Amino acid sequence: MGKVSWPSNAELDEMKKLVAEIAGRCTEDVRVVVSPYRICPLGAHVDHQGGTVSAMTINKGILLGFVPSGDSQLFVQVILHSGQFKGEVRFSVDKILHPIHIVKASDNINESGASKLQQECTWGNYAKGALYALQSRGNVLTQGIIGFVSGSEDLDSSGLSSSAAVGVAYLLAFESANNLDASPTENIEYDRLIENEYLGLKNGILDQSAILLSSYGCLTCMNCKTKEHKLVRLPEFQNLETEKPKAYRILLAFSGLKQALTSNPGYNRRVAECQEAARLLLHATGNEAIEPLLSNVEPAAYETHKSKLEPTLARRAEHYFSENVRVAKGLDAWASGKLEDFGKLISASGLSSIQNYECGCEPLIQLYEILVRAPGVYGARFSGAGFRGCCIAFVDADSANEAASFVRNEYQKLQPKLASQIKSKKAVLICDPGDCAHVI
């Protein structure tokens, strides 16, 4: 595999020219935040419980071109335009912001950022959330930004964490304009504040961690309880005979669903069910005073007391503990270059998400089942909770085109109406790994 292919020089030049025209500045003054989307091969739905997750960015994502507002009367103003949404967002960085919404646990939202919430919010709220996060930790901003934000075409609402990528992009832009030196770990916390406090979502830190910590071609592993992370590379050679590991590509297979299609409980309710399972297990072991997170329950204690959980809570706990085992095995398989073993664990994760975490909907489940049958595919799962968006798969590089064609044709047979809503060339995208978010 070659170097990161996104963004291209042409894309950067186009963004700089556009922002220069909006701001009335030179293209040399324009900075561009590159904030990639992420996939989560293993570690689904365990980050909010302090579990261990794996993730990787891809060569698609958010570009935010901007210039600092400068020394004019608008120096504290934020003025934003979007490639996906209409209108202009305008606010001052010296304005004290407060959380806009508190989401109840029963609200029907999905993993990547709440379709219902997004309907209630304007598109500029992630920029305001970034300002809120920086303010809440004592940062004083004296420069606004004039900018244009755009995501990779047709990849919004796809379960690739476009919301986290947008939040990270605004954070990096504000920090760059104001000469604030923030570490990736600090920005993970800032983006958590955007989503947990400002927007009221109860998601964990997987998405922003992947976007901020990843390195090209590596699998990022993070313990969401301790916040410790490591980058795991594929071996350069498979064995003493210097056999190189197989090259892989990443498939994004789209369902055609842009809005969540589910009658199941929403994301926040599943978080509450995991916490209730943890509370009961901790009570059974005499540890009632410990925070009710499944990461605070020893695996041995879970095995001893899991029969005391009612069926729904038992399924949530089973997903958590089995997923952590899959993550550990997956990291070993990746580090050994055993992509077939790695892929089998991804598919098992997808099945547990359906059966134990009980997320997904018929079109996404069908798409998952098609992918695991596709030629050359090592493994597949939902990207996100499976209520809308896409499935991801790791595939042998030599079989990527054949697999993509197979998936397009088979999904068309099962879901002709949804398939007809997707541009033929975009029904299945073949991607490569990306890098971490950064400013150019």
Residue, then its C-alpha position, 0 to 999 in steps of 0.5 A: m500500500g502506498k502513502v495516504s491519498w487524501p486530501s489530494n493537492a487539487e482538493l487542497d488548492e480548491m479549498k484554499k481558493l474558496v476560503a480566500e474568496i470568502a474571506g477576501r484574503c490570499t490563498e497563502d493565508v488559508r490553513v486547512v484542517v484534515s479530519p478523517y473518518r474512522i472505522c472500528p473493526l473491533g471494540a464496538h459499543v464498549d467504549h462507554q463502559g471503559g472497554t478496550v477498542s480498536a480503530m483506524t482512520i480512512n482516506k475520507g473525511i472532513l476538510l475545514g479551510f479557514v483563516p484567523s479573523g485578523d485584526s479587523q472589527l470582526f476579529v472575535q467573529v466566527i463566520l462559517h459556510s458549509g459544502q453540505f448545508k445551507g446558510e451562514v453560521r456566525f457567532s463571537v468567540d467572546k460569547i459565553l456558551h452553555p449546553i443546548h440540549i440534554v438528551k434523555a436515556s429513552d431518546n431514539i438516537n444512534e451510535s454516531g451522533a443522534s439523528k433525532l438530535q441532529q434534526e433539532c440542531t443547526w449545523g453550526n452547533y459543533a463549532k459552538g460546541a468546540l468553543y464551549a469545550l475550550q472555554s470550559r477548560g479555561n482557554v481564552l480565545t481572542q481570534g475567530i475564524i472565517g471558514f468553509v467546511s466540507g465532508s467527503e461526498d455522500l458519506d454523512s450519516s454513514g456510521l463513520s463518525s462524521s460528527a466527531a470528525v467535524g468537532v475535532a476539525y473545529l477544535l484544531a482550527f480554533e487552536s491554530a488561530n489562537n496559538l493554543d497548544a493542545s495535545p491529542t489527549e486534551n483534544i479527546e477530552y475537548d471533543r467529549l465535552i462537545e458531545n457529552e456536555y454541549l450536545g447531551l450525548k452519552n457516547g464514549i471516546l472511541d471516535q475522537s480517539a481514533i481520529l486524533l491518535s491514528s497513524y497511517g497503516c496502524l491499528t489504534c488500540m485504546n483502553c477507554k478506562t485508563k485512556e492508555h493507547k498504542l499503535v499496532r502495525l502489521p509486520e513487514f514480513q510474515n515469517l522467516e522466509t520473508e513472506k510479506p503479509k497480504a495487502y488489504r483494502i477497506l470496503l464501505a458498503f452503503s445501505g441507502l438509509k440516511q435516517a435511523l430505521t429502528s423500533n429498538p431502544g436508542y443508544n442512550r438506553r443501551v448505555a443505561e442497560c449496560q450500567e444497570a448490568a454492571r450495578l447488579l454484578l457489582h452488588a453481587t460481589g459486594n462492590e456497590a460503591i464502585e461506579p457502575l461500569l462493566s469495566n469495573v466488573e472482573p471477568a471472573a465475577y461476571e462468569t460467576h454471577k451472570s445468571k442473576l441478570e435478566p435476559t436483556l441485561a445478560r445480552r448487553a453484558e455478554h456483548y461487552f465481555s466477549e467483545n473485549v476478548r475479541v479485541a485482544k485476540g484481534l490485536d494479536a492477529w493483526a500484529s502477526g499479519k494473520l488477516e484471515d483470523f483478524g477478519k473472522l473476529i470482525s465478523a463475530s463482532g458484527l454478529s454479537s452486535i446483532q444478537n447481544y447488543e441488539c442493534g441494526c435493522e434489516p437492510l444493514i443486517q442483509l448487507y452484513e451477511i452479503l459482505v461476509r460471503a463476498p469473495g476475498v472479504y476477511g471480515a465485516r460488520f456495521s459501521g456504527a450501530g447499524f440503524r443507517g449508513c454502511c457496513i465496513a469490510f477488510v478485503d484482500a487487495d487483489s479481490a477488492n473490485e470483485a467483492a465490490s461488484f458482488v456486494r452491489n449486485e446482491y444488495q440490489k436483489l434484496q433491497p432494490k428500492l434502497a439500492s436505487q437511492i445510491k449512486s451506482k459508483k458510490a454503492v461500495l467504495i474501496c478505501d485505504p487507511g488514513d492518518c490522524a487529524h492535522v492542520i496543513 
